[in-house]
Amino acid sequence: MGDSKCCCCCKKRRYSQDSSSPESDDNETAKERPVWQKILIWSLAVLFIILFLVFLLIWVVVPIIFWTSISFQRFMIFYPIDSPKDPQFDDPEKYGIDNVYNTYITVRDYYDNNTLTQIGAWLILPENLQNSPSNDVSQIIRESQYDLLVFLHGVYANRAKPIAQYKVFRKKFLVLAIDHRGYGDSGSNVQMLEHGMINDHLQIYDWILAKNFTKNIYYWGHSLGGALSCHIVRALKERNNAVPTGLILESTFTTLVEAIENNAVGKIYSWLAYFNATILNPLDENGFHFYSTTHILHVDCPIMILHAEDDGMIPSALGEKLANISSVERDSATQGSVTTHIFSSDYGYGHNYITSDTNIPQYIEDFKEVCESFTQQGPRSRD
């Protein structure tokens, strides 16, 4: 009897365990997710991590590096990357332009007067002077019957890039195209800052005068080159009362800060609470100013400003603002008039192709007449 009860109990116990096993398996199966759901979850997790890291890199790491590294600031502002790459400056015909002379101008460094730097330049003959009797740059400049245009390019360029512009300029001028220090082959490992570049160009102006050049001198600056030109013309007057005949500013800006704030790249960071602290303030502290709105008030020659409405690098609003300031706050009678041409976005000129407009040669000719008339009137004192 005792054994029978024991057996029954065992049987019941075994039965109970056996009957619960299928139910447990069903629950585990129900809880297990399909493979596609697992893949989706893992993919979303990885994507989130990647996006988070990208966010940290772009909006945290880059501003911190910019804030702490003047070298990085210098690179981002001047972007001194050769375009075209591996330029052959002694072979201009390779780039589709002839009657060009490659030359170098030796200047003393602004930061160390004992250091000499060679600034690379192209002297481009006028269209109607295709065969110069001399290969001597000094002689060509000295004997030129054409006005001289000093051209200053913008960032991500060297003197072999603006070929299309040169072909327009040479219709009216003998052209001297300059590579600022740090661009092209103008020095190696040189310190690139605004005052250093201005100092170079003051010496380049002296170099031109030393050739006994007797015709008119104009400055044409594109983009960053426009900001430099503005500062150069002011510095020439303040140093020794030298005033060029005219100043042309193409696709340029008011101040570096406003250019960054209105640039597509700058807008990526402008919403950050620490934008001023990490981006704008360090530039000002380290000498990256380009205060064209101030410099232009000290320009005592006629000015022509060109800008395209569809400029994706520097909004035309900045060019118009600079034109308005120079028109309203300068005395046109004693400092020269301001001519402004804003090109419709319908033309698609963008940042680099304003000179492809068929009216540009006539605009240049008209502007030269304005400048020559102003010069002939002689200097007049300001009240």
KAKA-V249794 format. One record per pair of residues at least 24 apart in sequence whose ideal C-beta (glycine too) atoms are under 10 Angstrom apart, sorted by the first residue. I is the first residue (numbers start at 0). J is the second residue. D is the distance in Angstrom with one decimal. If there is no record, write none. Layout:
# KAKA-V249794
i j d
I J D
I J D
This chain:
# KAKA-V249794
i j d
57 267 7.3
57 268 8.4
58 267 8.1
58 268 7.1
58 270 9.1
58 271 6.3
58 273 9.5
58 274 10.0
59 271 9.1
59 273 9.3
59 277 9.6
61 267 9.5
61 268 8.0
61 277 9.0
61 278 9.4
62 268 6.5
62 271 6.8
62 273 6.6
62 274 7.7
62 276 8.6
62 277 3.9
62 278 6.2
62 281 9.8
63 273 9.1
63 277 6.6
64 277 9.2
65 268 8.9
65 277 6.1
65 278 6.0
65 281 6.9
65 282 8.9
66 273 8.4
66 276 7.2
66 277 4.0
66 278 7.5
66 280 8.4
66 281 5.4
67 277 8.8
67 281 8.2
68 281 9.0
69 190 9.8
69 192 9.2
69 281 7.8
69 282 9.6
69 284 9.3
69 285 5.2
69 286 9.1
69 287 9.1
70 191 9.7
71 281 9.8
72 278 9.0
72 281 6.3
72 282 6.2
72 284 9.8
72 285 6.2
72 286 9.8
72 287 6.5
73 181 8.4
73 190 8.3
73 191 5.3
73 192 7.5
73 285 8.3
73 286 10.0
73 287 7.9
74 181 9.9
74 191 8.8
75 154 9.5
75 259 9.4
75 264 8.6
75 278 9.6
75 282 9.5
75 287 9.7
76 154 7.8
76 191 8.4
76 192 9.5
76 193 9.3
76 223 8.1
76 255 7.2
76 258 9.6
76 259 8.7
76 282 7.3
76 285 9.7
76 287 5.5
76 289 8.8
77 153 9.7
77 154 5.9
77 155 9.1
77 179 8.0
77 180 9.6
77 181 6.4
77 182 7.8
77 191 5.2
77 192 9.2
77 193 9.8
77 196 9.1
77 223 7.3
77 287 9.1
78 153 9.0
78 154 4.1
78 155 4.8
78 156 8.9
78 182 9.6
78 223 8.9
79 154 7.5
79 155 8.1
79 156 9.2
79 157 8.8
79 178 9.6
79 179 8.5
79 180 9.2
79 181 4.7
79 182 5.3
79 183 8.8
79 185 9.5
79 189 9.8
79 191 6.7
80 154 8.5
80 155 5.6
80 156 8.9
80 157 9.2
80 182 9.2
81 155 8.7
81 156 8.4
81 157 5.4
81 159 8.6
81 160 8.9
81 178 9.9
81 182 8.0
81 183 6.8
81 184 9.2
82 152 9.8
82 154 9.3
82 155 5.2
82 156 5.4
82 157 6.7
82 159 8.6
82 160 5.4
82 182 9.8
82 183 10.0
83 156 9.1
83 157 7.4
83 159 5.6
83 160 6.3
83 162 9.6
84 157 9.6
86 119 9.4
86 157 5.5
86 158 8.0
86 159 4.5
86 160 8.4
86 178 9.4
86 183 6.3
86 184 7.8
87 159 7.7
88 119 6.2
88 120 9.2
88 121 7.2
88 157 7.9
88 158 6.8
88 159 6.3
88 178 8.5
88 183 6.8
88 184 6.3
89 184 9.9
90 159 9.3
91 121 6.6
91 123 8.2
91 158 9.2
91 159 7.3
91 162 8.7
91 165 9.3
93 159 8.3
94 158 9.8
94 159 5.2
94 160 8.3
94 161 10.0
94 162 5.3
94 165 9.5
95 162 5.6
95 163 9.1
95 165 9.8
95 166 8.7
96 121 8.7
96 123 7.2
96 159 8.9
96 162 5.2
96 163 9.4
96 165 6.0
96 166 6.9
96 169 8.6
97 123 9.5
97 124 8.6
97 129 7.6
98 122 9.4
98 123 7.2
98 124 4.1
98 125 8.8
98 126 8.9
98 128 7.6
98 129 5.5
98 130 7.5
98 131 7.1
98 169 8.4
99 123 5.1
99 124 7.3
99 158 9.4
99 159 9.6
99 162 9.7
99 165 8.0
99 169 9.4
99 174 8.9
99 176 8.7
100 124 7.9
100 131 8.3
100 133 9.8
100 134 6.9
100 135 8.9
100 136 5.3
100 139 7.1
100 140 10.0
100 175 10.0
101 136 9.1
101 158 8.8
101 159 9.8
101 184 9.5
102 135 9.9
102 136 4.7
102 137 9.1
102 139 9.8
102 140 9.8
102 175 8.8
102 206 10.0
103 136 9.6
103 178 9.9
103 184 8.3
103 185 8.5
104 136 9.6
104 175 9.2
104 177 8.1
104 185 9.1
104 199 8.4
104 200 9.9
104 202 7.4
104 203 5.5
104 205 9.7
104 206 5.2
104 207 9.1
105 202 8.5
105 206 8.5
106 180 8.1
106 185 9.3
106 186 9.0
106 195 9.6
106 198 7.4
106 199 4.8
106 200 8.7
106 201 8.7
106 202 4.3
106 203 7.0
106 205 9.3
106 206 8.2
107 198 7.9
107 199 8.9
107 202 6.8
108 180 8.6
108 186 8.7
108 189 7.5
108 190 7.8
108 195 7.1
108 198 7.9
108 199 8.6
109 180 9.2
109 190 8.2
109 192 8.0
109 193 9.9
109 194 5.8
109 195 4.2
109 196 8.4
109 197 7.9
109 198 3.8
109 199 7.5
109 201 9.5
109 202 9.6
110 189 9.2
110 190 5.7
110 192 8.2
110 194 8.6
110 195 6.3
110 198 8.9
111 190 9.0
112 198 10.0
114 186 9.4
114 189 8.7
114 190 9.6
115 186 9.4
116 180 6.1
116 181 9.6
116 185 7.1
116 186 4.2
116 187 9.0
116 189 5.8
116 190 9.9
116 195 9.1
116 199 7.3
116 202 9.8
117 180 9.6
117 184 7.8
117 185 7.0
117 186 6.7
117 187 9.7
118 177 6.5
118 178 6.7
118 179 7.8
118 180 6.6
118 182 9.4
118 183 9.1
118 184 9.2
118 185 4.7
118 186 7.3
118 189 9.9
118 196 9.8
118 199 5.8
118 200 8.7
118 202 8.4
118 203 6.6
118 206 9.1
119 157 8.0
119 158 6.5
119 159 9.9
119 176 9.3
119 177 7.8
119 178 4.5
119 179 9.6
119 180 9.7
119 182 8.2
119 183 5.0
119 184 4.7
119 185 4.8
119 186 8.8
120 149 9.2
120 150 9.6
120 158 6.8
120 174 9.9
120 175 5.9
120 176 6.3
120 177 5.1
120 178 6.9
120 183 9.3
120 185 8.5
120 203 7.8
120 206 9.5
121 150 9.0
121 157 10.0
121 158 5.1
121 159 8.0
121 165 8.0
121 174 7.6
121 175 7.5
121 176 4.5
121 177 8.5
121 178 8.7
121 183 9.8
122 147 9.3
122 173 7.3
122 174 7.3
122 175 5.7
122 176 8.1
123 148 8.9
123 150 8.7
123 158 9.5
123 162 9.8
123 165 5.3
123 166 9.0
123 168 7.3
123 169 5.5
123 172 8.5
123 173 7.3
123 174 4.0
123 175 7.7
123 176 6.4
124 169 6.8
124 172 10.0
124 173 6.7
124 174 8.2
125 168 9.0
125 169 5.3
125 170 7.6
125 171 7.6
125 172 6.5
125 173 5.5
125 174 8.0
126 166 7.9
126 167 9.6
126 168 9.3
126 169 4.8
126 170 5.1
126 171 8.5
126 172 9.5
127 169 8.8
127 170 8.4
128 169 8.8
128 173 7.8
129 169 9.9
136 175 9.3
136 210 8.3
137 206 9.4
137 209 8.5
137 210 5.1
137 211 9.0
137 212 9.8
138 210 8.3
139 173 7.6
139 210 8.8
140 173 7.4
140 175 8.1
140 206 9.2
140 207 6.7
140 208 9.9
140 209 9.5
140 210 4.2
140 211 8.3
140 212 5.3
140 214 9.4
141 209 9.6
141 210 4.8
141 211 4.9
141 212 6.5
141 213 8.4
142 210 9.4
142 211 9.2
142 212 9.4
142 213 9.6
143 172 9.6
143 173 5.0
143 210 9.0
143 212 6.9
143 213 8.5
143 214 6.1
144 173 8.8
144 213 9.4
144 214 7.1
145 169 9.1
145 171 7.9
145 172 6.0
145 173 4.3
145 174 9.2
145 214 6.5
145 215 9.3
146 171 7.4
146 172 5.5
146 173 7.1
146 212 9.7
146 214 4.9
146 215 4.2
146 216 7.2
146 217 6.3
146 244 7.1
146 245 9.0
146 367 7.2
146 370 9.2
146 371 9.1
147 172 6.4
147 173 5.1
147 174 7.6
147 175 6.1
147 207 6.8
147 210 9.7
147 212 6.4
147 214 6.3
147 215 7.3
147 216 5.1
147 217 7.1
147 218 9.8
147 243 9.5
147 244 9.4
148 172 3.7
148 173 7.2
148 174 5.0
148 175 7.1
148 176 8.9
148 215 9.4
148 216 8.1
148 217 4.9
148 218 7.7
148 219 5.6
148 245 9.3
148 247 8.3
148 363 9.1
149 174 8.1
149 175 5.1
149 176 8.2
149 177 6.6
149 200 8.0
149 203 7.5
149 204 7.9
149 207 7.7
149 216 6.7
149 217 7.1
149 218 5.1
149 219 7.2
149 220 8.9
149 224 9.9
149 228 8.1
149 231 8.6
149 243 8.0
150 174 5.9
150 175 7.0
150 176 4.6
150 177 6.9
150 217 9.3
150 218 8.2
150 219 5.0
150 220 7.7
150 221 7.7
150 224 7.5
150 228 9.2
150 247 9.3
150 249 9.8
151 175 9.9
151 176 8.3
151 177 5.9
151 178 9.3
151 179 7.0
151 196 9.1
151 200 7.8
151 218 7.2
151 219 7.2
151 220 4.4
151 221 7.0
151 222 9.2
151 223 8.1
151 224 3.2
151 225 7.5
151 226 9.2
151 227 5.4
151 228 5.4
151 231 8.0
152 176 7.3
152 177 7.9
152 178 7.6
152 179 7.9
152 182 7.6
152 183 9.3
152 219 9.8
152 220 8.4
152 221 5.7
152 222 7.7
152 223 8.1
152 224 5.1
152 227 9.7
153 179 9.8
153 182 9.9
153 220 8.2
153 221 5.0
153 222 2.9
153 223 4.5
153 224 5.2
153 225 7.7
153 226 9.1
153 227 9.3
153 249 9.0
153 250 7.6
153 251 8.4
153 312 8.5
153 313 9.2
153 350 8.3
153 351 8.5
154 179 9.8
154 182 8.6
154 221 9.9
154 222 6.7
154 223 5.3
154 224 8.9
154 312 9.0
155 182 9.4
155 222 9.4
155 223 9.7
155 312 10.0
156 182 7.1
156 183 8.6
156 221 8.5
156 222 8.6
156 223 9.2
156 224 8.7
156 351 9.2
157 182 5.4
157 183 3.6
157 184 8.1
157 185 8.6
158 182 8.0
158 183 5.7
158 184 9.2
158 185 8.9
159 183 7.5
160 351 9.2
161 221 7.2
161 224 9.6
161 351 8.2
161 354 8.3
163 351 8.7
163 352 7.5
163 354 6.5
163 355 6.5
164 219 8.4
164 221 7.5
164 249 8.6
164 351 8.6
164 352 9.2
164 353 8.9
164 354 4.7
164 355 8.9
164 359 9.4
165 354 9.2
166 354 8.6
167 353 9.7
167 354 4.6
167 355 8.0
167 356 9.2
167 359 5.7
167 360 6.5
167 363 7.9
168 217 9.5
168 219 7.1
168 247 9.8
168 354 7.9
168 359 9.4
168 360 9.6
168 363 8.0
170 359 9.2
170 360 5.4
170 363 7.8
170 364 9.0
171 217 9.2
171 359 9.9
171 360 6.9
171 363 5.2
171 364 6.6
171 366 9.6
171 367 6.9
172 214 9.4
172 215 9.3
172 216 9.8
172 217 6.9
172 219 8.7
172 363 8.3
172 367 9.0
173 212 9.2
173 214 8.0
174 217 9.9
174 219 8.7
175 203 8.1
175 206 9.6
175 207 7.3
175 216 9.2
176 219 9.6
177 203 6.5
177 224 8.6
177 227 9.5
179 223 8.4
179 224 7.8
179 227 7.0
191 287 9.8
192 285 7.9
192 286 5.2
192 287 7.3
192 288 9.7
193 223 9.8
193 226 8.3
193 227 7.6
193 230 6.9
193 255 8.8
193 286 6.2
193 287 6.6
193 288 6.1
193 289 6.2
193 290 9.4
194 230 8.9
194 234 9.3
194 286 6.6
194 288 9.1
195 286 9.2
196 223 9.5
196 224 9.9
196 227 5.9
196 230 8.5
196 231 8.6
197 227 7.0
197 230 5.4
197 231 5.9
197 233 9.1
197 234 5.4
197 235 9.6
197 238 10.0
197 294 9.9
198 231 9.9
198 234 8.5
199 227 9.7
199 231 9.5
200 227 7.0
200 228 8.5
200 230 8.7
200 231 4.7
200 232 9.7
200 234 8.0
200 235 8.6
201 231 7.1
201 234 5.9
201 235 6.6
201 238 6.3
201 239 9.0
201 241 9.0
203 231 9.0
204 231 7.7
204 232 9.8
204 234 9.3
204 235 6.1
204 238 9.3
204 239 9.5
204 241 6.8
204 243 8.3
205 235 9.8
205 238 9.8
205 239 9.1
205 241 9.1
208 241 8.1
214 244 8.9
215 243 7.9
215 244 3.9
215 245 7.6
215 300 10.0
215 367 8.0
215 370 7.2
215 371 7.2
215 374 7.3
216 241 9.0
216 242 9.4
216 243 4.8
216 244 6.0
216 245 8.7
216 300 9.9
217 243 6.1
217 244 5.6
217 245 4.7
217 246 7.3
217 247 6.8
217 300 8.8
217 301 9.9
217 303 9.6
217 363 9.1
217 366 8.8
217 367 7.9
217 370 7.4
218 243 5.4
218 244 9.1
218 245 7.6
218 246 5.2
218 247 7.1
218 248 8.9
218 298 9.7
218 300 9.0
219 245 8.9
219 246 8.0
219 247 4.3
219 248 8.1
219 249 6.8
219 303 9.0
219 305 9.5
219 354 9.6
219 363 9.2
220 246 7.8
220 247 7.3
220 248 5.8
220 249 6.9
220 250 9.4
220 251 6.3
220 291 9.7
221 247 9.2
221 248 8.4
221 249 4.6
221 250 5.9
221 251 7.3
221 305 9.2
221 350 8.8
221 351 7.9
221 353 8.7
221 354 9.0
222 248 9.5
222 249 7.5
222 250 5.2
222 251 5.9
222 252 7.8
222 258 9.2
222 310 9.3
222 312 7.0
222 313 6.5
222 350 6.9
222 351 8.5
223 250 9.8
223 251 7.7
223 252 8.4
223 255 8.9
223 258 8.8
223 289 7.6
223 313 9.4
224 248 9.0
224 249 8.2
224 250 9.4
224 251 7.7
225 249 6.1
225 250 7.0
225 251 2.7
225 252 7.5
225 289 9.4
225 291 7.4
225 304 8.6
225 305 9.4
225 306 9.8
225 313 9.1
225 318 8.9
225 321 8.8
226 251 5.8
226 252 6.4
226 253 8.9
226 254 8.4
226 255 7.4
226 258 8.3
226 288 9.2
226 289 4.1
226 290 8.6
226 291 5.0
226 294 8.1
226 295 9.9
226 313 10.0
226 321 9.7
227 251 9.3
227 289 7.8
227 291 9.4
227 294 9.7
228 291 9.1
228 294 9.2
228 295 10.0
228 298 9.4
229 253 10.0
229 289 8.3
229 290 8.7
229 291 4.5
229 292 9.1
229 293 9.0
229 294 4.4
229 295 5.3
229 296 9.8
229 297 9.1
229 298 6.8
229 302 8.9
229 321 8.5
229 325 9.3
230 288 8.8
230 289 7.3
230 290 8.0
230 291 7.5
230 293 9.2
230 294 4.8
230 295 9.3
230 297 9.5
230 298 9.8
231 294 8.8
231 298 9.9
232 294 7.6
232 295 8.6
232 297 8.0
232 298 5.0
232 299 8.2
232 300 7.0
232 302 9.0
233 290 9.9
233 291 9.7
233 293 8.4
233 294 4.5
233 295 7.9
233 296 8.4
233 297 4.2
233 298 6.2
233 299 9.0
234 294 8.4
234 297 9.0
235 298 9.7
235 299 9.8
236 297 6.4
236 298 7.9
236 299 5.9
236 300 9.1
237 297 7.1
240 299 9.3
240 378 9.1
242 298 8.5
242 299 5.1
242 300 5.5
242 334 9.6
242 335 9.2
242 374 8.9
242 378 8.2
243 298 9.0
243 299 9.3
243 300 5.7
243 301 10.0
243 370 9.0
243 374 10.0
244 300 6.1
244 301 8.1
244 335 9.6
244 367 8.1
244 370 4.8
244 371 7.3
244 373 8.3
244 374 5.8
245 298 9.8
245 300 5.5
245 301 5.2
245 302 7.5
245 303 7.1
245 335 7.9
245 338 9.7
245 363 9.6
245 366 6.3
245 367 7.1
245 369 7.8
245 370 3.9
245 371 8.8
245 373 8.4
245 374 8.8
246 295 8.5
246 298 5.9
246 299 9.8
246 300 5.9
246 301 7.4
246 302 5.0
246 303 7.5
246 304 9.2
246 325 9.6
246 335 8.6
246 337 9.8
246 366 9.8
246 370 9.1
247 301 9.5
247 302 7.7
247 303 4.7
247 304 7.9
247 305 7.0
247 338 9.2
247 362 9.2
247 363 7.9
247 366 7.1
247 370 9.9
248 291 8.0
248 295 8.3
248 298 9.8
248 302 6.8
248 303 7.3
248 304 4.9
248 305 7.1
248 306 8.5
248 318 7.6
248 321 7.1
248 322 8.6
248 325 9.1
248 337 9.9
248 339 9.7
249 303 8.9
249 304 8.0
249 305 4.6
249 306 7.5
249 307 9.3
249 318 8.7
249 340 9.7
249 350 9.4
249 351 9.3
249 353 5.9
249 354 7.6
249 359 9.8
250 304 9.5
250 305 7.0
250 306 5.8
250 307 6.9
250 310 5.7
250 312 7.3
250 313 5.8
250 315 8.6
250 317 9.5
250 318 7.0
250 348 8.9
250 349 8.6
250 350 5.3
250 351 7.5
250 352 9.6
250 353 6.5
251 289 9.3
251 291 6.7
251 295 10.0
251 304 7.8
251 305 8.9
251 306 7.9
251 313 6.8
251 317 7.8
251 318 6.5
251 321 7.0
252 289 7.4
252 291 6.6
252 292 9.3
252 306 9.7
252 312 9.2
252 313 5.0
252 314 8.6
252 316 10.0
252 317 4.6
252 318 7.5
252 320 8.9
252 321 7.3
253 289 8.9
253 290 8.4
253 291 5.6
253 292 4.8
253 293 9.6
253 295 9.0
253 313 9.3
253 316 9.3
253 317 5.0
253 318 8.4
253 319 9.7
253 320 5.4
253 321 5.1
253 324 7.6
254 283 9.9
254 288 7.3
254 289 6.1
254 290 5.4
254 291 6.4
254 292 5.9
254 293 8.3
254 294 9.9
254 317 8.7
254 320 9.9
254 321 9.4
255 279 9.0
255 282 6.3
255 283 8.6
255 287 5.8
255 288 6.3
255 289 4.2
255 290 8.0
255 291 8.8
256 280 9.6
256 282 7.2
256 283 7.4
256 287 9.2
256 288 8.6
256 289 8.7
256 290 9.1
257 289 9.7
257 291 9.4
257 292 8.4
257 313 9.4
257 314 9.4
257 316 9.4
257 317 6.1
257 320 8.1
257 321 9.7
258 289 7.7
258 291 9.4
258 312 8.6
258 313 5.9
258 314 8.9
258 317 6.7
259 287 9.7
260 317 9.8
261 312 9.7
261 313 7.4
261 314 5.0
261 316 7.3
261 317 6.3
262 311 9.0
262 312 6.7
262 313 7.1
262 314 8.3
262 317 9.8
263 311 6.7
263 312 7.9
263 314 9.7
264 312 9.4
291 317 9.1
291 320 9.9
291 321 6.0
291 324 8.9
291 325 9.2
292 317 9.7
292 320 7.7
292 321 6.5
292 324 5.4
292 325 8.6
292 328 8.9
293 324 9.3
294 325 10.0
295 321 6.5
295 322 9.3
295 324 6.6
295 325 4.7
295 328 8.5
295 329 7.4
295 334 9.7
295 337 9.0
296 324 7.5
296 325 7.3
296 328 5.6
296 329 5.9
296 330 9.9
296 334 8.5
297 329 8.8
297 334 8.6
298 325 7.3
298 329 7.3
298 334 6.7
298 335 7.5
298 337 9.5
299 329 8.6
299 330 9.3
299 333 7.3
299 334 4.8
299 335 6.6
299 373 9.5
299 378 8.3
299 379 9.8
299 381 8.8
300 334 7.6
300 335 4.9
300 336 9.8
300 369 10.0
300 370 6.7
300 373 7.1
300 374 8.0
301 331 8.6
301 334 8.6
301 335 3.7
301 336 5.3
301 337 7.4
301 338 7.2
301 366 6.9
301 367 9.4
301 368 10.0
301 369 5.1
301 370 4.8
301 371 9.5
301 372 8.9
301 373 5.4
301 374 9.0
302 326 8.8
302 329 8.4
302 331 9.8
302 334 8.8
302 335 6.5
302 336 7.6
302 337 4.9
302 338 7.2
302 339 8.8
302 366 9.1
302 369 9.9
302 370 9.6
303 336 9.3
303 337 7.7
303 338 4.5
303 339 7.6
303 340 7.4
303 362 7.2
303 363 8.2
303 365 8.9
303 366 4.7
303 367 9.7
303 369 8.3
303 370 8.9
304 337 6.8
304 338 7.2
304 339 4.8
304 340 7.4
304 341 8.6
305 338 9.2
305 339 8.0
305 340 5.1
305 341 8.1
305 342 7.4
305 348 9.3
305 353 5.2
305 354 8.3
305 356 8.8
305 359 8.1
305 362 7.8
306 339 8.0
306 340 7.8
306 341 5.6
306 342 7.2
306 348 9.3
306 350 9.4
306 353 7.6
307 340 9.6
307 341 7.6
307 342 4.5
307 343 8.1
307 344 7.1
307 346 7.1
307 347 8.3
307 348 4.1
307 349 6.0
307 350 7.2
307 351 9.1
307 352 7.8
307 353 5.6
307 356 9.0
308 341 6.4
308 342 6.5
308 343 5.8
308 344 4.1
308 345 8.5
308 346 8.7
308 348 8.7
308 349 9.7
309 342 8.4
309 343 8.3
309 344 3.7
309 345 8.5
309 346 8.0
309 347 6.4
309 348 6.9
309 349 5.6
309 350 8.7
310 342 9.1
310 344 8.9
310 348 7.9
310 349 6.0
310 350 4.8
310 351 9.0
310 353 8.8
311 349 6.0
311 350 6.2
312 349 7.9
312 350 4.2
312 351 8.5
313 350 6.7
315 341 5.9
315 342 8.3
315 344 8.7
316 341 9.9
329 381 9.8
330 379 9.3
330 381 5.9
330 382 7.8
331 373 9.3
332 373 9.6
332 376 9.2
332 379 6.9
332 381 8.7
332 382 9.7
333 373 9.8
333 376 9.8
333 378 8.2
333 379 4.9
333 380 7.1
333 381 4.7
333 382 8.3
334 373 9.2
334 379 9.4
334 381 7.5
335 369 8.0
335 370 7.5
335 373 5.2
335 374 9.2
335 376 10.0
336 366 9.6
336 369 6.3
336 370 9.3
336 372 9.7
336 373 7.4
338 362 7.8
338 365 7.8
338 366 5.9
338 369 6.9
338 370 10.0
340 366 9.7
